[in-house]
Amino acid sequence: MKSENNFPTPHQIVAELDKYIIGQKEAKKHVAIALRNRWRRMHAPTDIQAEIVPNNILMIGPTGVGKTEIARRLARLANAPFVKVEASKFTEVGYVGRDVESMVRDLVEQAVNMVKAQKQEEVKAKAMEAVEEIILDALIPPLRPGASSEDQALNQKTRELFRERLRRGELDDKKIEISVSQSASANVGIMGPGLDDQTLMNLQEMLGSMLPKKSKRRKLSIAEARKLLFEEESSKLIDMDEVKEEARRRAEEAGIIFIDEIDKIASKGSEPGPDVSREGVQRDLLPIVEGSTVATKYGPVKTDHILFIAAGAFHLSKPSDLIPELQGRFPIRVELESLSQEDFYRILKEPKNALTKQYEALFAAEQVELHFQDEALRRIAEIAYEINSEMENIGARRLQTVMTQLLSDFLFDIPDKIPPYAKIMVTVEMVNERLQGLIKNHNLSQYIL
């Protein structure tokens, strides 16, 4: 989580989300409160901290309106471990499919990667010094013991000259031979029930860590060697036990699990058939969301204070089709609104990661300037909205369909037919001409994402 002194307030959280997601004020408000409540719980009296459980959120709304993006940006804002899982990938115990507890294991794995990256940043300067010395040793081998003081001075002077060139990146393409440690691989072939891919991977990793590490001589460019050696040297400076302990704590206290497509496991009755399996998945999810202890390879993890955000379109079912116990574990319900034509226009123009800005960056990579007239953006929004209204509504994703159709010819012609430093202005006339086929024929099967 962010440091305690500068943890964002609910208004600041919403303001940050507004930079990337258009509309959906109610959803943003509730996730902002849920995130700030994390900070409030940690500052509550110690005797009641354990009793304050997060208010899990159920987002209801059509595809492409920002459900996943809200959750992902929220986690990034809080610097919290985050995993997205699809409820339809899980099956109840005894059927082929992923075990529901794997979502917690994935969360801890994410937390370990986050903490490790953070610790690597802390020891970066020291690790890079060690890497520099190893590379210099490969370029200019140290003198044998007993060498004269003149030779030693010359050797040191040469090393310093090469050190400067190394730091300027002048030697990045030069090949050197270094020793790289390799973990001994443990190929485990075990047959039997109850062993999924994750369990086998964990078993292989455990056995591999018990076997001695080998070192291998490899010839690499200095740029490649620097990356490999940095991983090795930073690992020597990091206490992995401390990393694992911090990661488990962070997953328990700050973790966010986003369960998508929860409507796909909603059952409409108790008749036999696939609904029985769906209800089984719900019952397997229940203890995880309620709060239980899950065994991971980094130790036991409690799920009591993990924030769960579930989402679903609920076209063919409704939230009341979920089993009552699971409904009760998602007390905050937020209905996300379908996007209007004006929303589409704002999505094209305002967010920091707007599609127009993405395409401008792609064209700029080829030194071609791309600009959009405001009227052209309004026309693109109008076309996308009309197609969504007459066909299946896929929300803001429809804009990608339209923009691909509009700009694909330009992207194909650069740089062969459109030279560098060219300027392209997207006008209303160009939009109408290039999207004429989409307007007349809404059979977009090849473009739907």
C-alpha positions in Angstrom: 0.0 0.0 0.0 1.1 3.6 -0.3 3.0 5.1 2.6 0.7 6.1 5.4 1.3 9.9 5.2 0.2 10.3 1.6 -2.5 7.7 1.2 -5.1 9.3 -1.2 -8.5 10.4 0.1 -11.7 9.2 -1.6 -12.0 12.4 -3.6 -8.3 12.1 -4.8 -8.9 8.4 -5.7 -11.9 9.4 -7.9 -10.0 12.2 -9.5 -7.2 9.7 -10.4 -9.8 7.2 -11.8 -11.3 10.1 -13.8 -8.1 10.4 -15.8 -8.7 6.9 -17.3 -12.4 6.1 -17.0 -15.3 8.3 -18.3 -18.5 8.4 -16.2 -19.5 5.7 -13.8 -19.5 8.1 -10.8 -21.3 5.8 -8.4 -18.9 2.9 -9.0 -15.9 5.1 -8.6 -17.3 6.5 -5.3 -17.8 3.0 -3.8 -14.4 1.7 -4.8 -12.8 4.9 -3.5 -14.5 4.4 -0.1 -13.5 0.7 0.0 -9.9 1.6 -0.7 -9.7 4.4 1.9 -11.3 2.0 4.4 -8.2 0.0 4.2 -6.2 2.9 5.6 -8.9 3.7 8.1 -8.8 0.1 9.4 -5.1 0.1 9.9 -5.5 3.3 12.0 -8.4 2.0 14.1 -7.9 0.9 17.7 -5.9 -2.4 17.7 -8.5 -4.4 19.5 -11.1 -3.9 16.8 -8.9 -3.9 13.6 -9.4 -7.7 13.1 -13.2 -7.2 13.3 -13.4 -4.7 10.5 -13.9 -6.6 7.3 -14.0 -5.1 3.8 -17.3 -4.4 2.1 -16.9 -6.4 -1.1 -18.5 -4.9 -4.2 -20.6 -6.4 -7.0 -20.5 -4.4 -10.2 -23.4 -5.0 -12.6 -23.3 -3.7 -16.1 -22.8 -4.5 -19.8 -19.4 -5.4 -21.2 -17.0 -2.6 -22.1 -18.2 0.1 -19.7 -15.1 0.1 -17.4 -15.7 -2.6 -14.7 -12.3 -4.3 -15.1 -10.5 -1.0 -15.7 -11.8 0.5 -12.5 -10.6 -2.4 -10.4 -7.2 -2.5 -12.2 -6.5 1.2 -11.8 -7.6 1.1 -8.2 -5.0 -1.6 -7.4 -2.3 0.4 -9.3 -3.3 3.5 -7.3 -2.9 1.7 -4.0 0.2 -0.1 -5.1 -1.6 -3.3 -4.0 -1.4 -6.9 -5.2 -4.1 -7.4 -7.8 -5.4 -10.4 -9.7 -8.2 -10.8 -12.2 -9.9 -14.2 -12.4 -12.9 -15.4 -14.5 -15.5 -17.2 -12.5 -16.3 -19.4 -15.5 -12.7 -20.9 -15.4 -13.4 -22.5 -12.0 -15.2 -25.7 -11.4 -16.4 -27.4 -8.2 -14.1 -29.9 -6.6 -14.0 -33.2 -8.5 -14.5 -31.7 -12.0 -11.8 -30.7 -14.5 -10.9 -27.0 -14.0 -9.1 -24.6 -11.8 -9.3 -24.9 -8.0 -10.9 -21.7 -6.5 -8.0 -21.4 -4.0 -5.6 -20.8 -6.9 -6.8 -17.1 -7.0 -5.3 -16.6 -3.6 -2.1 -18.3 -4.6 -1.9 -16.1 -7.7 -2.4 -13.1 -5.5 0.5 -14.0 -3.2 2.7 -14.7 -6.3 1.9 -11.2 -7.5 2.7 -9.8 -4.1 6.0 -11.6 -4.0 6.9 -10.1 -7.5 5.9 -6.6 -6.3 8.0 -6.8 -3.1 10.9 -8.3 -4.8 10.9 -5.6 -7.5 10.7 -3.0 -4.7 13.7 -4.5 -2.8 15.7 -4.8 -6.1 15.1 -1.0 -6.5 16.5 -0.4 -3.0 19.7 -2.4 -3.7 20.0 -1.3 -7.3 23.0 1.0 -6.9 25.0 -1.6 -4.9 24.0 -4.5 -7.3 25.0 -2.4 -10.3 28.4 -1.7 -8.8 29.0 -5.4 -8.4 27.8 -6.1 -12.0 30.2 -3.4 -13.2 33.2 -5.1 -11.5 32.3 -8.5 -13.0 32.0 -7.0 -16.5 35.3 -5.2 -16.0 37.0 -8.4 -14.8 35.8 -10.1 -18.0 37.1 -7.2 -20.2 40.4 -6.6 -18.3 41.4 -9.7 -16.3 42.9 -8.8 -12.9 46.7 -9.0 -12.6 48.3 -12.1 -11.0 49.6 -11.7 -7.4 53.1 -10.2 -7.3 52.7 -7.9 -10.2 54.7 -4.7 -10.1 53.2 -1.4 -8.8 53.6 0.1 -12.3 51.6 -2.7 -13.9 49.0 -2.4 -11.2 48.7 1.3 -11.7 48.4 0.8 -15.5 45.8 -1.9 -15.0 43.8 0.3 -12.7 44.0 3.3 -15.1 42.8 1.0 -18.0 39.9 -0.2 -15.9 38.8 3.3 -15.1 38.8 4.3 -18.8 36.7 1.2 -19.6 34.4 2.0 -16.7 33.6 5.4 -18.2 33.0 3.9 -21.6 30.8 1.2 -20.0 28.7 3.8 -18.2 28.2 5.7 -21.4 26.9 2.6 -23.1 29.7 2.5 -25.7 30.5 -1.1 -25.1 27.0 -2.5 -24.9 27.4 -4.5 -28.2 30.8 -6.0 -27.2 30.7 -9.8 -26.4 32.1 -11.1 -23.2 32.2 -14.5 -21.5 30.7 -14.8 -18.0 29.6 -17.4 -15.5 25.9 -17.6 -15.0 24.4 -19.7 -12.2 21.6 -22.1 -13.3 19.1 -23.8 -11.0 19.1 -27.5 -11.5 15.9 -28.5 -13.2 13.7 -31.2 -11.6 11.5 -32.9 -14.1 8.8 -34.5 -12.1 6.5 -37.0 -13.6 3.8 -37.9 -11.2 0.5 -39.6 -12.1 -2.5 -39.6 -9.9 -5.7 -37.8 -9.1 -5.8 -34.3 -7.5 -2.6 -32.9 -9.0 -3.2 -29.9 -11.2 -0.6 -27.9 -13.2 -0.1 -25.5 -10.4 0.7 -28.3 -7.9 3.1 -29.9 -10.2 4.9 -26.6 -10.9 5.2 -26.0 -7.1 6.6 -29.5 -6.6 9.1 -29.1 -9.4 10.2 -25.7 -8.0 10.6 -27.2 -4.5 12.7 -30.1 -5.7 14.7 -27.8 -8.0 15.6 -25.6 -5.0 16.9 -28.7 -3.1 19.3 -29.6 -5.9 22.7 -27.8 -6.1 22.9 -24.8 -8.4 25.3 -25.1 -11.4 27.2 -22.3 -13.1 27.6 -22.2 -16.9 29.9 -20.1 -19.1 28.0 -18.0 -21.6 29.1 -15.6 -24.3 26.8 -12.6 -24.3 26.8 -8.9 -25.3 27.5 -6.6 -22.3 23.9 -5.3 -22.5 22.5 -8.8 -22.1 25.1 -9.8 -19.5 24.2 -6.7 -17.4 20.5 -7.8 -17.1 21.4 -11.4 -16.1 24.1 -10.3 -13.7 21.8 -7.7 -12.1 19.2 -10.4 -11.3 21.9 -12.6 -9.7 23.7 -9.8 -7.7 20.4 -8.2 -6.5 19.2 -11.6 -5.4 22.3 -12.0 -3.2 21.6 -8.7 -1.5 17.9 -9.5 -0.9 16.6 -11.5 2.0 14.0 -13.7 0.3 12.5 -14.8 3.7 11.8 -11.2 4.4 10.3 -10.7 0.9 8.0 -13.7 1.4 6.9 -12.5 4.8 6.2 -9.0 3.5 4.4 -10.3 0.5 2.1 -12.5 2.6 1.3 -9.6 4.8 0.6 -7.3 1.8 -1.6 -9.9 0.1 -3.6 -10.4 3.3 -4.0 -6.7 4.2 -4.0 -5.0 0.8 -4.8 -7.6 -1.8 -7.6 -7.1 -4.3 -9.2 -10.0 -6.2 -11.4 -9.1 -9.2 -13.8 -12.0 -10.1 -15.1 -11.3 -13.6 -18.1 -13.1 -15.3 -19.7 -14.0 -11.9 -23.0 -14.0 -13.7 -21.8 -17.1 -15.7 -22.0 -19.2 -12.5 -25.4 -17.9 -11.4 -27.9 -20.8 -11.4 -31.6 -20.3 -11.9 -32.9 -23.3 -10.0 -32.0 -26.7 -8.5 -32.9 -28.8 -11.6 -30.1 -31.2 -12.7 -27.7 -30.1 -15.4 -25.0 -27.5 -15.6 -26.7 -25.4 -13.0 -25.7 -27.9 -10.3 -22.0 -27.5 -11.2 -22.4 -23.7 -11.2 -23.9 -23.8 -7.7 -21.0 -26.0 -6.7 -18.5 -23.3 -7.8 -20.4 -20.7 -5.8 -20.2 -22.9 -2.7 -16.5 -23.4 -3.3 -16.0 -19.6 -3.6 -18.0 -18.9 -0.5 -15.4 -19.8 2.2 -12.7 -17.8 0.3 -14.8 -14.7 0.2 -16.1 -15.2 3.8 -12.6 -15.5 5.1 -10.5 -18.7 5.4 -6.9 -19.8 5.4 -5.4 -20.9 2.1 -2.1 -22.9 2.0 0.4 -21.4 -0.5 4.0 -22.2 -1.2 4.9 -19.1 0.8 2.9 -20.1 3.8 -0.7 -19.9 5.0 -2.6 -16.8 3.8 -5.8 -15.5 5.5 -8.4 -14.1 3.1 -10.5 -12.2 5.8 -9.3 -8.7 4.7 -8.8 -9.3 1.0 -11.1 -7.0 -1.0 -13.2 -8.9 -3.5 -14.7 -7.1 -6.4 -17.1 -9.2 -8.5 -18.5 -8.1 -11.9 -21.0 -9.5 -14.4 -23.2 -8.3 -17.2 -26.2 -10.3 -15.9 -27.9 -10.4 -19.3 -29.3 -13.9 -18.9 -29.5 -14.0 -15.1 -29.7 -11.6 -12.2 -27.8 -11.1 -9.0 -30.6 -12.8 -7.0 -29.8 -16.1 -8.9 -26.6 -16.3 -6.9 -26.9 -18.4 -3.8 -28.0 -16.2 -0.8 -24.8 -16.8 1.2 -22.7 -15.5 -1.7 -25.0 -12.5 -2.3 -24.6 -11.6 1.3 -20.8 -11.4 0.9 -21.1 -8.7 -1.7 -23.1 -6.1 0.2 -22.3 -3.1 -2.0 -24.0 -3.3 -5.4 -23.2 -0.9 -8.1 -25.0 -0.7 -11.5 -22.8 0.7 -14.2 -24.5 2.7 -16.9 -24.4 2.0 -20.6 -22.2 4.4 -22.5 -23.9 7.3 -24.3 -22.7 8.9 -27.6 -21.3 11.8 -25.6 -19.4 9.3 -23.4 -17.8 7.7 -26.5 -16.7 11.2 -27.7 -15.1 11.9 -24.3 -13.5 8.4 -24.2 -11.8 9.3 -27.5 -10.6 12.6 -26.3 -10.1 12.9 -22.5 -8.4 9.8 -20.9 -4.6 9.7 -20.5 -4.7 6.4 -22.5 -7.3 7.5 -25.0 -7.3 5.5 -28.3 -6.5 8.7 -30.3 -3.4 9.3 -28.2 -2.4 5.6 -28.6 -2.6 5.9 -32.4 -0.8 9.3 -32.4 2.1 7.6 -30.6 2.1 4.6 -33.1 2.3 7.1 -36.0 4.9 9.2 -34.2 7.1 6.1 -34.0 7.3 6.3 -37.8 7.8 10.1 -37.6 4.4 10.7 -39.1 2.0 13.3 -37.4 -1.6 12.2 -36.9 -4.3 14.7 -35.9 -8.0 14.4 -35.5 -10.6 17.2 -36.1 -13.1 17.5 -33.3 -16.0 17.0 -35.7 -14.3 13.8 -36.9 -14.2 12.5 -33.3 -17.9 13.2 -32.8 -18.7 11.3 -36.0 -16.6 8.3 -34.9 -18.4 8.3 -31.6 -21.8 8.5 -33.4 -21.0 5.6 -35.7 -19.7 3.4 -32.8 -22.9 4.2 -30.7 -25.2 3.4 -33.7 -23.5 0.1 -34.3 -23.7 -0.8 -30.6 -27.4 0.1 -30.6 -28.2 -2.1 -33.6 -26.0 -5.0 -32.9 -24.6 -6.5 -29.7 -23.5 -3.8 -27.3 -19.8 -4.3 -26.6 -19.3 -0.9 -25.0 -16.2 1.1 -25.5 -14.5 -1.8 -27.2 -16.5 -0.9 -30.3 -14.3 2.2 -30.7 -11.4 -0.1 -31.3 -13.3 -1.8 -34.1 -14.1 1.6 -35.7 -10.6 3.0 -35.3 -9.0 -0.1 -36.7 -11.2 0.2 -39.8 -10.5 3.9 -40.1 -6.6 3.8 -39.8 -5.5 0.3 -40.9 -4.7 1.5 -44.5 -2.5 4.2 -43.2 -0.7 1.9 -40.8 -0.1 -0.6 -43.7 1.2 2.1 -46.1 3.7 3.6 -43.6 6.7 3.9 -44.3 6.6 2.4 -47.9 4.0 4.8 -49.4 3.7 7.4 -46.7 7.2 8.9 -46.0 8.5 10.2 -42.6 7.5 13.7 -41.6 4.1 13.4 -43.4 1.1 14.9 -41.7 -2.3 13.1 -41.7 -5.5 15.0 -40.6 -8.5 12.9 -39.9 -11.6 14.8 -41.1 -15.3 14.1 -41.1 -15.2 13.4 -44.8 -12.4 10.9 -44.3 -14.4 9.2 -41.5 -17.6 8.9 -43.6 -15.6 7.6 -46.6 -13.6 5.0 -44.8 -16.3 3.8 -42.5 -19.0 3.7 -45.2 -18.9 -0.1 -45.3 -19.5 -0.3 -41.5 -22.3 2.2 -41.6 -24.1 0.3 -44.4 -23.3 -3.3 -43.3 -23.2 -4.1 -39.6 -21.8 -7.6 -40.1 -18.7 -7.0 -38.0 -17.9 -10.5 -37.0 -14.2 -10.1 -38.1 -13.8 -7.1 -35.9 -15.7 -7.9 -32.8 -13.2 -8.5 -29.9 
